[in-house]
Amino acid sequence: MRTNHFTAFLVIALVVSCGGGSDSSDDSAAAASACCKPAAQAAQAATGTQPAELDGLFTWAQARFPSLFPGNPGTASGPEYDLRYYPSSQLALATRNGGVYVMGTVTNNQPIFVGWRSSFPPMSPMWYRPVFYDADSSVSGFTVIRDANTLRTFWRQLAPSAPPDINFSDDMLVALMGRNSRGCGAAVDRVEIVGGVMRVSYVDGGANLCPNGFYSPAQVVAVPRFEGRVEFVRVTEVDWQQILRNPTGTWGPEFRTMVISDTKQWEAVWAERHAAYAPMPPVPSIDFARRMVVTVHLGQASWSCSAPAIPKIVESESALTVYYRESPPMGGGCPGVYVDRTVFATIPRTTKPVRFVAA
């Protein structure tokens, strides 16, 4: 199900295209100075140290609405907002307390709420809608379809039925067809924007998609229209075990992730995590010859029903990805106390880069 943030952005785009706001360049400059220009100057010196999902939000918006958010300016952090300012459109895209806002000349420099960060890619995966599945197709390969003519040509090879009705102004199709190198079909697992690229992660279909090895399955799904590059990445689930969730400790309000690869580092992290407590809880034993530790810290919360979770960890040829999200902890009751929202987990030892992505 789609969220309404597309509508909010499109309304702002309509106002901009119709010449909304002041026509005076002096007024525009003054307006930018009032709310955005100081942040814009700070953005020019930004080092890009924001959490990955924050930079990913800006990257997604720039690719999805290039007329509103042209270019790729730096990210500025202030006491109220993290934002990027786009001088040519005189708009700023900002986040505050989990909300996403647009402000600038056309909004009279008032922040316009367009949705919660958790509803935007890549904080949540992009929606995708199954359009077609065939257990045995004569077509093979990965395909992206962005217009009706390409769809008609493609569909004549795929099926005798009429092609689906797709609104290519908003959507496009991605297709995964034929057996892969493992001799089995593929199924879409997740669609997300990573570093300005739409990544379609897929898993081997297993026996349900190629029961006797002679079939060549095809799956076609609709996704939000994206003008950038699309890559298809095969992933497999990783064997991981949770060590602790919301353990006692004080790491403060800042978001952080970490990969711990040896005993010395693990003991130092554990001691830092529990610096305010005596006696310190015993350090969990980890076999670092075979395993590593990953941790996600979402900052502090004022009630105990806010906790981090790792729904899954997957591996591709080039990286290992830890997906995390905020979810209620196990058990009942939610006392109103401050908690450090942290989760530790072990994963198989790897030399591949480890990335952390909000699920």
C-alpha positions in Angstrom: 0.0 0.0 0.0 1.4 3.4 -0.9 1.8 6.2 1.5 0.6 9.8 0.9 4.1 11.4 0.7 4.1 11.2 -3.1 0.9 13.4 -3.1 2.5 15.9 -0.8 5.6 16.2 -3.0 3.5 16.5 -6.1 1.4 19.3 -4.7 4.6 21.2 -3.9 5.9 20.5 -7.4 2.7 21.9 -8.9 3.0 25.1 -6.8 6.6 25.5 -8.0 5.7 24.9 -11.7 2.8 27.4 -11.5 5.1 30.1 -10.1 3.9 29.9 -6.5 5.5 32.1 -4.0 7.2 35.4 -4.6 8.5 36.4 -8.0 11.0 38.8 -6.6 14.5 37.6 -6.5 15.2 39.9 -3.5 12.2 38.3 -1.7 13.5 34.9 -2.6 16.9 35.6 -1.3 15.5 37.0 1.9 13.3 34.0 2.3 16.2 31.6 1.8 18.2 33.6 4.4 15.3 33.4 6.9 15.2 29.6 7.2 17.5 27.9 4.8 20.5 29.8 3.8 22.4 29.5 7.0 21.8 25.7 6.8 22.9 25.8 3.1 26.2 27.4 4.1 26.7 24.8 6.7 25.8 22.1 4.2 28.7 23.1 2.0 31.0 22.1 4.7 29.1 19.0 5.7 31.2 15.8 5.8 28.5 13.3 5.1 28.6 11.7 8.5 24.9 11.3 8.8 23.4 7.9 9.4 23.1 6.0 6.1 19.3 6.0 6.1 19.3 9.8 6.4 21.6 10.3 3.4 19.6 7.6 1.6 16.3 9.6 2.2 17.8 12.7 0.5 19.3 10.6 -2.3 15.9 9.0 -3.0 14.1 12.3 -3.0 16.6 13.8 -5.4 16.2 10.9 -7.8 12.4 10.7 -7.4 11.7 14.5 -7.6 14.7 16.1 -9.4 12.8 19.3 -10.2 12.2 19.9 -6.5 15.6 18.7 -5.2 18.2 19.1 -8.0 21.8 18.3 -7.5 23.4 16.6 -4.5 24.3 19.3 -1.9 25.8 18.5 1.5 23.7 17.7 4.6 23.6 20.3 7.4 22.8 19.4 11.0 21.3 22.0 13.3 19.6 22.1 16.7 16.1 21.6 15.1 16.6 20.1 11.6 18.9 17.9 9.5 18.5 19.3 6.0 19.7 19.8 2.5 19.1 23.1 0.7 18.6 23.3 -3.1 19.3 26.9 -4.3 17.9 26.5 -7.8 14.4 25.5 -6.5 14.8 27.5 -3.2 13.6 24.5 -1.3 15.0 22.6 1.7 14.3 19.0 2.5 14.5 18.5 6.2 14.0 15.9 9.0 13.1 16.6 12.6 12.1 14.2 15.4 11.3 11.4 12.9 9.3 13.7 10.6 10.1 14.8 7.0 9.5 18.4 6.0 9.8 20.6 2.9 10.2 24.4 3.3 11.3 27.3 1.2 10.0 30.3 -0.7 6.9 28.6 -2.0 5.9 27.6 1.5 6.6 31.0 3.0 9.5 29.4 4.8 7.1 27.4 6.9 7.9 23.7 7.3 5.3 21.5 5.5 5.1 18.0 6.9 5.1 15.3 4.2 5.4 12.2 6.2 7.3 10.1 8.8 10.8 9.0 7.9 9.8 5.4 8.5 7.4 5.6 5.6 10.0 6.7 3.1 12.7 4.7 1.3 15.2 3.6 2.4 13.9 3.6 6.0 11.4 1.1 4.7 11.7 -1.0 1.5 10.0 0.4 -1.5 6.6 -1.2 -2.3 6.4 -3.6 -5.1 3.3 -5.3 -6.6 3.4 -8.7 -8.3 2.1 -8.4 -11.9 3.0 -11.7 -13.5 4.4 -15.1 -12.7 4.9 -18.1 -15.0 6.6 -21.3 -14.0 8.0 -21.9 -17.5 9.0 -18.9 -19.7 10.9 -18.7 -22.9 12.4 -15.3 -21.9 15.5 -15.1 -19.7 17.4 -12.3 -18.0 16.7 -9.2 -15.9 14.7 -6.4 -17.5 13.5 -2.9 -16.6 10.5 -1.6 -18.5 9.7 2.2 -18.3 7.2 2.7 -21.2 4.2 1.1 -22.9 5.9 0.3 -26.2 8.7 -1.6 -24.5 6.1 -3.4 -22.5 4.1 -4.5 -25.6 7.3 -5.8 -27.3 8.4 -7.6 -24.1 5.0 -9.1 -23.4 4.6 -10.7 -26.8 7.6 -12.9 -25.9 6.4 -13.6 -22.4 2.7 -14.4 -22.5 -0.3 -14.8 -24.9 -2.5 -12.6 -22.7 -2.8 -8.8 -23.1 -0.1 -6.8 -21.1 -1.1 -5.3 -17.8 -2.3 -1.7 -17.6 0.6 0.2 -16.0 0.7 4.0 -15.3 4.2 4.6 -16.4 4.1 8.2 -15.1 4.2 6.8 -11.6 5.4 3.2 -11.9 7.7 0.9 -13.9 8.2 -2.8 -14.2 11.2 -5.0 -13.3 11.3 -8.6 -14.5 13.4 -11.6 -13.3 13.3 -14.4 -15.7 14.9 -17.7 -16.4 17.1 -20.0 -14.3 20.2 -18.5 -12.7 23.6 -20.0 -12.3 22.3 -22.3 -9.6 19.8 -23.8 -11.9 16.7 -22.3 -10.3 14.4 -19.4 -10.6 14.6 -16.1 -8.7 12.1 -14.2 -6.6 12.1 -10.5 -5.5 13.1 -10.1 -1.9 13.4 -6.3 -1.5 13.5 -3.1 -3.5 15.3 -0.1 -2.1 17.4 2.9 -3.0 21.1 2.6 -2.1 23.5 5.3 -3.0 21.3 6.7 -5.7 20.8 3.2 -7.3 17.6 1.2 -7.2 18.6 -2.2 -5.8 16.4 -5.2 -6.5 17.5 -7.9 -4.2 16.3 -11.4 -5.1 16.6 -14.9 -3.6 16.8 -18.3 -5.3 13.3 -19.5 -5.7 14.0 -23.0 -4.5 12.0 -26.1 -5.4 8.7 -24.2 -5.5 9.9 -22.3 -8.6 11.7 -25.1 -10.4 10.5 -28.4 -9.1 12.4 -30.7 -11.5 15.1 -28.4 -12.9 13.5 -28.1 -16.4 11.4 -25.0 -15.7 12.5 -21.4 -16.4 10.3 -19.2 -14.1 9.5 -15.6 -14.8 8.4 -13.0 -12.2 7.4 -9.4 -13.1 6.6 -6.8 -10.4 5.6 -3.1 -10.5 7.7 -0.6 -8.5 7.7 3.2 -8.2 9.2 4.9 -11.3 12.9 5.6 -10.9 15.0 7.2 -13.6 18.4 6.1 -12.2 20.3 2.9 -12.5 18.7 -0.4 -11.5 20.8 -3.3 -10.3 19.8 -6.8 -9.5 21.6 -8.4 -6.5 21.3 -12.1 -5.5 21.2 -12.5 -1.7 21.1 -15.4 0.8 20.0 -15.4 4.4 22.9 -15.4 7.0 23.0 -17.5 10.1 23.0 -14.9 12.9 22.1 -15.0 16.6 21.0 -12.2 18.9 23.2 -11.7 22.0 21.4 -8.9 23.8 18.6 -6.5 23.1 18.2 -3.2 25.1 20.9 -4.3 27.5 21.8 -2.2 30.5 24.1 0.6 29.6 24.5 4.3 28.6 25.5 5.1 25.0 23.5 8.3 24.8 21.2 9.7 22.2 23.3 9.3 19.0 22.6 6.7 16.4 25.6 4.3 15.9 26.4 1.0 14.3 29.5 -1.1 14.8 31.3 -4.3 13.6 33.4 -6.0 16.2 36.0 -8.5 14.9 38.2 -9.4 17.9 38.1 -10.1 21.6 40.1 -6.9 22.5 37.7 -4.7 20.7 34.7 -6.6 22.1 35.9 -6.1 25.7 36.6 -2.4 25.1 33.1 -1.9 23.6 31.5 -3.8 26.4 33.3 -1.8 29.0 32.4 1.5 27.3 28.8 0.4 27.1 28.6 -0.3 30.8 30.9 2.4 32.1 28.3 3.7 34.6 27.6 0.4 36.2 29.4 -1.5 38.9 29.9 -4.3 38.9 30.1 -4.5 35.2 28.1 -7.5 33.7 30.3 -10.3 32.4 31.4 -10.0 28.8 29.6 -12.6 26.6 32.1 -15.1 25.2 32.4 -15.0 21.4 34.4 -17.3 19.2 36.0 -14.7 17.0 37.8 -17.3 14.9 34.4 -18.1 13.4 32.1 -15.2 14.3 31.9 -11.4 14.5 29.6 -9.1 16.4 27.4 -6.4 14.9 25.5 -3.8 16.9 22.9 -1.2 16.2 22.2 1.6 18.7 19.1 3.7 18.0 19.7 6.2 20.8 17.7 6.7 24.0 13.9 6.6 24.4 11.8 7.6 27.3 9.7 4.5 27.5 10.7 0.8 27.5 8.4 -0.3 24.7 10.8 1.2 22.1 13.4 -1.3 21.1 15.6 -2.1 18.1 15.3 -5.4 16.2 17.2 -7.2 13.5 14.6 -8.9 11.3 17.2 -10.4 9.0 20.8 -10.4 7.7 21.6 -11.2 4.1 24.8 -11.7 2.1 25.5 -10.9 -1.5 28.7 -11.4 -3.6 30.0 -8.0 -2.5 28.6 -7.2 1.0 26.7 -8.4 4.0 23.6 -6.3 5.0 22.2 -6.0 8.5 18.6 -4.8 8.4 17.3 -3.2 11.5 14.1 -1.5 12.7 12.4 -0.2 15.8 9.8 -2.6 17.3 8.3 -3.4 20.8 10.4 -5.7 22.9 9.2 -9.1 24.1 7.1 -9.3 27.2 4.4 -7.1 28.7 4.3 -3.7 30.3 6.0 -0.5 29.2 7.4 1.4 32.2 8.1 5.1 31.5 11.9 4.9 32.0 14.8 5.9 29.7 16.3 3.0 27.9 19.3 2.7 25.5 17.9 1.1 22.4 20.7 -1.3 21.4 20.9 -4.8 19.9 24.0 -7.0 19.7 24.2 -10.0 17.4 26.8 -12.4 16.1 27.3 -13.2 12.4 29.7 -15.6 10.5 33.1 -14.1 10.2 33.6 -12.4 6.8 36.0 -10.1 5.0 33.2 -8.4 3.1 32.0 -4.9 3.9 29.1 -4.9 6.4 26.3 -2.3 5.8 23.4 -1.4 8.0 20.0 -0.6 6.4 16.7 0.3 8.1 14.1 -2.4 7.3 
